[in-house]
Amino acid sequence: MESTNTIPERWSFLKSQTPGDLGVFDRQLRIEGWKQEKVENSTCLLLGAGGLGCGVAMGLARMGVKKLILVDKDVVDTGNLNRQILFSY
């Protein structure tokens, strides 16, 4: 899997979000003491991009994490696409 430093087009809405911006992150910004800047500046390493890892990666991206590193030793196969929601074949 090739590494890229650009945000995929389907996640381009993340580029326009600022820490004080409501909208996509409205619910979590309402939590007392929530620091969206910490989330946005975090780097998350996920070991395994199968059924569970893909769901976790999607959740982290929706929370606003801008740098995700996914590591998986398996290959994407048509039999696994129902669980690996971040991949296409």
OpenMM code with the backbone's topology and positions (N, CA, C; nanometers):
from openmm import Vec3, app, unit

residues = "MET GLU SER THR ASN THR ILE PRO GLU ARG TRP SER PHE LEU LYS SER GLN THR PRO GLY ASP LEU GLY VAL PHE ASP ARG GLN LEU ARG ILE GLU GLY TRP LYS GLN GLU LYS VAL GLU ASN SER THR CYS LEU LEU LEU GLY ALA GLY GLY LEU GLY CYS GLY VAL ALA MET GLY LEU ALA ARG MET GLY VAL LYS LYS LEU ILE LEU VAL ASP LYS ASP VAL VAL ASP THR GLY ASN LEU ASN ARG GLN ILE LEU PHE SER TYR".split()
positions = [
    Vec3(0.0846, -0.1172, 0.0000),
    Vec3(0.0000, 0.0000, 0.0000),
    Vec3(0.0899, 0.1245, 0.0000),
    Vec3(0.0653, 0.2147, -0.0902),
    Vec3(0.1457, 0.3357, -0.1004),
    Vec3(0.0992, 0.4394, 0.0006),
    Vec3(0.1949, 0.5138, 0.0535),
    Vec3(0.1638, 0.6201, 0.1475),
    Vec3(0.1444, 0.7512, 0.0719),
    Vec3(0.0495, 0.8285, 0.1168),
    Vec3(0.0256, 0.9588, 0.0547),
    Vec3(0.0017, 1.0618, 0.1640),
    Vec3(0.0416, 1.1834, 0.1406),
    Vec3(0.0265, 1.2895, 0.2396),
    Vec3(-0.0956, 1.3752, 0.2145),
    Vec3(-0.1777, 1.3386, 0.1194),
    Vec3(-0.2962, 1.4181, 0.0904),
    Vec3(-0.4203, 1.3501, 0.1461),
    Vec3(-0.5183, 1.4306, 0.1812),
    Vec3(-0.6451, 1.3793, 0.2307),
    Vec3(-0.7281, 1.3358, 0.1110),
    Vec3(-0.7828, 1.2128, 0.1130),
    Vec3(-0.8668, 1.1701, 0.0008),
    Vec3(-0.9831, 1.2665, -0.0210),
    Vec3(-1.0290, 1.2765, -0.1439),
    Vec3(-1.1359, 1.3710, -0.1795),
    Vec3(-1.2599, 1.3516, -0.0938),
    Vec3(-1.2933, 1.2255, -0.0600),
    Vec3(-1.4146, 1.2017, 0.0184),
    Vec3(-1.4031, 1.2554, 0.1600),
    Vec3(-1.2819, 1.2879, 0.2067),
    Vec3(-1.2641, 1.3456, 0.3393),
    Vec3(-1.2211, 1.4913, 0.3307),
    Vec3(-1.2447, 1.5556, 0.2171),
    Vec3(-1.1979, 1.6928, 0.1981),
    Vec3(-1.2631, 1.7917, 0.2948),
    Vec3(-1.3769, 1.7536, 0.3537),
    Vec3(-1.4407, 1.8428, 0.4504),
    Vec3(-1.3519, 1.8683, 0.5710),
    Vec3(-1.2564, 1.7790, 0.5996),
    Vec3(-1.1675, 1.7969, 0.7140),
    Vec3(-1.0740, 1.9157, 0.6950),
    Vec3(-1.0430, 1.9500, 0.5712),
    Vec3(-0.9516, 2.0605, 0.5441),
    Vec3(-1.0083, 2.1935, 0.5925),
    Vec3(-1.1408, 2.2084, 0.5874),
    Vec3(-1.2009, 2.3371, 0.6196),
    Vec3(-1.2379, 2.3505, 0.7673),
    Vec3(-1.2210, 2.2454, 0.8450),
    Vec3(-1.2597, 2.2513, 0.9856),
    Vec3(-1.1522, 2.3213, 1.0681),
    Vec3(-1.1941, 2.4055, 1.1583),
    Vec3(-1.1047, 2.4694, 1.2534),
    Vec3(-1.1455, 2.4243, 1.3922),
    Vec3(-1.0553, 2.4329, 1.4910),
    Vec3(-1.0875, 2.3828, 1.6245),
    Vec3(-1.2151, 2.4412, 1.6841),
    Vec3(-1.2468, 2.5642, 1.6579),
    Vec3(-1.3659, 2.6255, 1.7141),
    Vec3(-1.4900, 2.6088, 1.6285),
    Vec3(-1.4766, 2.5424, 1.5161),
    Vec3(-1.5866, 2.5271, 1.4217),
    Vec3(-1.6859, 2.4232, 1.4715),
    Vec3(-1.8145, 2.4570, 1.4705),
    Vec3(-1.9162, 2.3573, 1.5012),
    Vec3(-1.9423, 2.2809, 1.3728),
    Vec3(-2.0546, 2.2261, 1.3514),
    Vec3(-2.0795, 2.1538, 1.2272),
    Vec3(-2.0539, 2.0063, 1.2454),
    Vec3(-1.9565, 1.9523, 1.1739),
    Vec3(-1.9295, 1.8096, 1.1762),
    Vec3(-1.8950, 1.7611, 1.3172),
    Vec3(-1.8218, 1.8383, 1.3920),
    Vec3(-1.7763, 1.7980, 1.5242),
    Vec3(-1.8608, 1.8568, 1.6364),
    Vec3(-1.9810, 1.8985, 1.6064),
    Vec3(-2.0675, 1.9666, 1.7020),
    Vec3(-2.0873, 1.8883, 1.8313),
    Vec3(-2.1188, 1.7616, 1.8219),
    Vec3(-2.1496, 1.6831, 1.9427),
    Vec3(-2.0292, 1.6684, 2.0344),
    Vec3(-1.9135, 1.6377, 1.9795),
    Vec3(-1.7983, 1.6206, 2.0669),
    Vec3(-1.7479, 1.7542, 2.1211),
    Vec3(-1.7694, 1.8632, 2.0489),
    Vec3(-1.7274, 1.9933, 2.0997),
    Vec3(-1.8120, 2.0381, 2.2186),
    Vec3(-1.9296, 1.9794, 2.2348),
    Vec3(-2.0161, 2.0132, 2.3480),
    Vec3(-1.9722, 1.9457, 2.4773),
    Vec3(-1.8846, 1.8464, 2.4689),
    Vec3(-1.8358, 1.7771, 2.5881),
    Vec3(-1.7443, 1.8709, 2.6648),
    Vec3(-1.7722, 1.8877, 2.7922),
    Vec3(-1.6935, 1.9788, 2.8751),
    Vec3(-1.5478, 1.9327, 2.8795),
    Vec3(-1.4567, 2.0232, 2.8488),
    Vec3(-1.3144, 1.9929, 2.8499),
    Vec3(-1.2612, 1.9296, 2.7218),
    Vec3(-1.3479, 1.9117, 2.6213),
    Vec3(-1.3040, 1.8498, 2.4955),
    Vec3(-1.2060, 1.9415, 2.4231),
    Vec3(-1.0973, 1.8870, 2.3791),
    Vec3(-0.9947, 1.9633, 2.3066),
    Vec3(-0.9820, 1.9081, 2.1652),
    Vec3(-1.0554, 1.9672, 2.0723),
    Vec3(-1.0533, 1.9204, 1.9334),
    Vec3(-0.9146, 1.9356, 1.8722),
    Vec3(-0.8390, 2.0358, 1.9178),
    Vec3(-0.7037, 2.0554, 1.8647),
    Vec3(-0.6175, 1.9325, 1.8922),
    Vec3(-0.6335, 1.8722, 2.0113),
    Vec3(-0.5560, 1.7526, 2.0449),
    Vec3(-0.5908, 1.6377, 1.9516),
    Vec3(-0.7187, 1.6235, 1.9227),
    Vec3(-0.7629, 1.5166, 1.8329),
    Vec3(-0.7063, 1.5403, 1.6939),
    Vec3(-0.7181, 1.6610, 1.6432),
    Vec3(-0.6727, 1.6926, 1.5083),
    Vec3(-0.5217, 1.6801, 1.4935),
    Vec3(-0.4474, 1.7063, 1.6001),
    Vec3(-0.3019, 1.7011, 1.5932),
    Vec3(-0.2458, 1.5639, 1.6292),
    Vec3(-0.3330, 1.4676, 1.6585),
    Vec3(-0.2902, 1.3333, 1.6954),
    Vec3(-0.2519, 1.2521, 1.5718),
    Vec3(-0.1621, 1.1575, 1.5931),
    Vec3(-0.1294, 1.0576, 1.4927),
    Vec3(-0.1663, 0.9231, 1.5522),
    Vec3(-0.2461, 0.8465, 1.4799),
    Vec3(-0.2914, 0.7162, 1.5289),
    Vec3(-0.2366, 0.6063, 1.4411),
    Vec3(-0.1774, 0.5052, 1.5044),
    Vec3(-0.1270, 0.3871, 1.4357),
    Vec3(-0.2244, 0.2734, 1.4618),
    Vec3(-0.2801, 0.2179, 1.3555),
    Vec3(-0.3710, 0.1045, 1.3669),
    Vec3(-0.3035, -0.0185, 1.3077),
    Vec3(-0.2905, -0.1214, 1.3903),
    Vec3(-0.2326, -0.2471, 1.3444),
    Vec3(-0.3465, -0.3399, 1.3080),
    Vec3(-0.3648, -0.3602, 1.1802),
    Vec3(-0.4735, -0.4429, 1.1303),
    Vec3(-0.5806, -0.3562, 1.0671),
    Vec3(-0.6061, -0.3803, 0.9397),
    Vec3(-0.7066, -0.3026, 0.8675),
    Vec3(-0.8161, -0.3953, 0.8161),
    Vec3(-0.8537, -0.4909, 0.8998),
    Vec3(-0.9614, -0.5830, 0.8650),
    Vec3(-1.0956, -0.5239, 0.9048),
    Vec3(-1.1875, -0.6106, 0.9418),
    Vec3(-1.3218, -0.5663, 0.9777),
    Vec3(-1.3227, -0.4683, 1.0935),
    Vec3(-1.2502, -0.4976, 1.2000),
    Vec3(-1.2464, -0.4095, 1.3167),
    Vec3(-1.1614, -0.2854, 1.2909),
    Vec3(-1.0419, -0.3051, 1.2331),
    Vec3(-0.9510, -0.1932, 1.2083),
    Vec3(-1.0093, -0.0887, 1.1154),
    Vec3(-1.0805, -0.1322, 1.0114),
    Vec3(-1.1428, -0.0377, 0.9179),
    Vec3(-1.2489, 0.0460, 0.9880),
    Vec3(-1.3282, -0.0166, 1.0726),
    Vec3(-1.4298, 0.0569, 1.1466),
    Vec3(-1.3699, 0.1573, 1.2436),
    Vec3(-1.2632, 0.1168, 1.3114),
    Vec3(-1.1937, 0.2069, 1.4042),
    Vec3(-1.1329, 0.3241, 1.3272),
    Vec3(-1.0705, 0.2966, 1.2133),
    Vec3(-1.0107, 0.4030, 1.1314),
    Vec3(-1.1161, 0.5028, 1.0864),
    Vec3(-1.2306, 0.4519, 1.0445),
    Vec3(-1.3378, 0.5410, 1.0013),
    Vec3(-1.3887, 0.6259, 1.1179),
    Vec3(-1.4021, 0.5655, 1.2344),
    Vec3(-1.4454, 0.6410, 1.3524),
    Vec3(-1.3464, 0.7493, 1.3911),
    Vec3(-1.2175, 0.7184, 1.3869),
    Vec3(-1.1151, 0.8176, 1.4193),
    Vec3(-1.1156, 0.9321, 1.3181),
    Vec3(-1.1320, 0.8988, 1.1915),
    Vec3(-1.1387, 1.0035, 1.0885),
    Vec3(-1.2606, 1.0917, 1.1104),
    Vec3(-1.3725, 1.0322, 1.1464),
    Vec3(-1.4934, 1.1108, 1.1717),
    Vec3(-1.4801, 1.1979, 1.2958),
    Vec3(-1.3963, 1.1551, 1.3909),
    Vec3(-1.3712, 1.2376, 1.5090),
    Vec3(-1.2830, 1.3572, 1.4766),
    Vec3(-1.2069, 1.3473, 1.3674),
    Vec3(-1.1227, 1.4592, 1.3270),
    Vec3(-0.9748, 1.4295, 1.3256),
    Vec3(-0.9340, 1.3049, 1.3541),
    Vec3(-0.7924, 1.2697, 1.3471),
    Vec3(-0.7492, 1.2838, 1.2014),
    Vec3(-0.6461, 1.3638, 1.1790),
    Vec3(-0.6049, 1.3930, 1.0417),
    Vec3(-0.4920, 1.3042, 0.9920),
    Vec3(-0.4225, 1.2336, 1.0834),
    Vec3(-0.3140, 1.1464, 1.0387),
    Vec3(-0.3354, 1.0068, 1.0967),
    Vec3(-0.3715, 0.9149, 1.0083),
    Vec3(-0.3911, 0.7750, 1.0436),
    Vec3(-0.2886, 0.6911, 0.9696),
    Vec3(-0.2256, 0.5998, 1.0405),
    Vec3(-0.1322, 0.5067, 0.9787),
    Vec3(-0.1923, 0.3677, 0.9957),
    Vec3(-0.2262, 0.3040, 0.8841),
    Vec3(-0.2852, 0.1708, 0.8856),
    Vec3(-0.1800, 0.0700, 0.8407),
    Vec3(-0.1599, -0.0335, 0.9211),
    Vec3(-0.0633, -0.1380, 0.8886),
    Vec3(-0.1378, -0.2711, 0.8897),
    Vec3(-0.1264, -0.3458, 0.7810),
    Vec3(-0.1907, -0.4761, 0.7720),
    Vec3(-0.1057, -0.5656, 0.6832),
    Vec3(-0.0840, -0.6884, 0.7259),
    Vec3(-0.0005, -0.7808, 0.6485),
    Vec3(-0.0795, -0.8578, 0.5430),
    Vec3(-0.2109, -0.8480, 0.5458),
    Vec3(-0.2957, -0.9214, 0.4535),
    Vec3(-0.3143, -0.8422, 0.3246),
    Vec3(-0.3730, -0.9047, 0.2249),
    Vec3(-0.4055, -0.8377, 0.0993),
    Vec3(-0.5569, -0.8268, 0.0880),
    Vec3(-0.6023, -0.7240, 0.0179),
    Vec3(-0.7452, -0.7052, -0.0022),
    Vec3(-0.7931, -0.8122, -0.0992),
    Vec3(-0.8971, -0.8812, -0.0629),
    Vec3(-0.9514, -0.9897, -0.1432),
    Vec3(-1.1011, -0.9686, -0.1574),
    Vec3(-1.1576, -1.0111, -0.2686),
    Vec3(-1.3017, -0.9911, -0.2897),
    Vec3(-1.3850, -1.0584, -0.1813),
    Vec3(-1.3344, -1.1639, -0.1212),
    Vec3(-1.4075, -1.2306, -0.0136),
    Vec3(-1.4084, -1.1526, 0.1165),
    Vec3(-1.3224, -1.0543, 0.1297),
    Vec3(-1.3134, -0.9757, 0.2529),
    Vec3(-1.3761, -0.8374, 0.2413),
    Vec3(-1.4199, -0.7980, 0.1230),
    Vec3(-1.4668, -0.6614, 0.1024),
    Vec3(-1.5898, -0.6266, 0.1860),
    Vec3(-1.6701, -0.7247, 0.2235),
    Vec3(-1.7872, -0.6944, 0.3057),
    Vec3(-1.7472, -0.6467, 0.4441),
    Vec3(-1.6288, -0.6831, 0.4918),
    Vec3(-1.5817, -0.6397, 0.6233),
    Vec3(-1.4859, -0.5214, 0.6141),
    Vec3(-1.4135, -0.5096, 0.5056),
    Vec3(-1.3130, -0.4050, 0.4904),
    Vec3(-1.3743, -0.2876, 0.4160),
    Vec3(-1.4447, -0.2041, 0.4883),
    Vec3(-1.5258, -0.0987, 0.4282),
    Vec3(-1.4464, 0.0177, 0.3714),
    Vec3(-1.3170, 0.0252, 0.3993),
    Vec3(-1.2361, 0.1356, 0.3468),
    Vec3(-1.1734, 0.1028, 0.2121),
    Vec3(-1.1870, -0.0206, 0.1676),
    Vec3(-1.1222, -0.0635, 0.0449),
    Vec3(-1.2227, -0.0818, -0.0667),
    Vec3(-1.1725, -0.0764, -0.1893),
    Vec3(-1.2532, -0.1121, -0.3061),
    Vec3(-1.1695, -0.2064, -0.3902),
    Vec3(-1.2336, -0.2805, -0.4769),
    Vec3(-1.1615, -0.3800, -0.5561),
    Vec3(-1.1875, -0.3567, -0.7015),
] * unit.nanometer
topology = app.Topology()
chain = topology.addChain("A")
for resn in residues:
    res = topology.addResidue(resn, chain)
    for name in ("N", "CA", "C"):
        topology.addAtom(name, app.Element.getBySymbol(name[0]), res)
